[in-house]
Amino acid sequence: MFRLVEPIHLVTYFAHEPTDALMALGLRNYWDGYFAGRTAPLGRVPAEVVHALFYNFAEGEAARHIPRVWEITTPEDALAAREQGSAAALRRILGDLAEDPVLGSAAELATRAATSAPTEGRVMYAALRALPPPEDPVARLWHAASMLREHRGDGHVAALVAHGVGGTEAHVLHALSEGIYPAESFGRIHHLPEARLAAVMSGLRGRGLIDASGRLSDAGREKKERIESLTDDLAAPAYDSLTVDELDRLIAALRPISAALEAAGSR
């Protein structure tokens, strides 16, 4: 389900329409739009709360955008721009698929799943779930995918915390598992101060999660696999409200949508 749902939400970050819509509000750059759009369901919470919830951004990164973006626009306008831009991107990429009744069916089934999961301990998910689902089928599917993604993300953070893996450490383990070496070259962390990265690598090395050369150790690989497995387990309850037949229909409906998005680069 993760592989089928994720590409639908990723247009928010990889397509130009959502970024253009958020920039039209007066925001200065991509990351202003990212923080404004993603935090908007939470309202005007301070940067310290955003940092805690987003988890994998380095100290101070949230504070470069929050609360400054709320001096320029409002959470309500950021939400509307993000949704409209994401729906426009999906319509452009999907073409005729966007008007196919199968997409409407997928939107309804995905929305039922996305609004039936437990909210306890899932702050990002609960904030999105408190919003009314859009009426437009394309926007509705995007919103459901966003809820399912944040539900999974909340569980992933819980799994990382339970296994004692910090946000930057998670980036290192991910980079190495994807064959990115040295891990410090990974796009999400390469901009961090050299001393901070060195301390992160030293900490992982001291716990035996990476070896002397900075590559993933067997222990590091096993820990990452345990975290991913627990993340899957914690994400599964979102689909409990669907019957086996409904889940099969949702999977069948999502496959061509996901394939089209992946072919366009929404990975």
Secondary structure, DSSP 4 states (H G I P E B T S, - for coil): -HHHHHHHHHHHHHSHHHHHHHHTTT--SHHHHHHHHHHGGG-S--HHHHHHHH-SSPTTTGGGTTTGGGGTS-HHHHHHHHHHHHHHHHHHHHGGGGG-HHHHHHHHHHHHHHTTS--TT-HHHHHHHTSPPPSSHHHHHHHHHHHHHHHHHHHHHHHHHHTT--HHHHHHHHHHHTT-SSGGGSTTTTTS-HHHHHHHHHHHHHTTSB-TTSPBPHHHHHHHHHHHHHHHHHHGGGGTTS-HHHHHHHHHHHHHHHHHHHHTT--
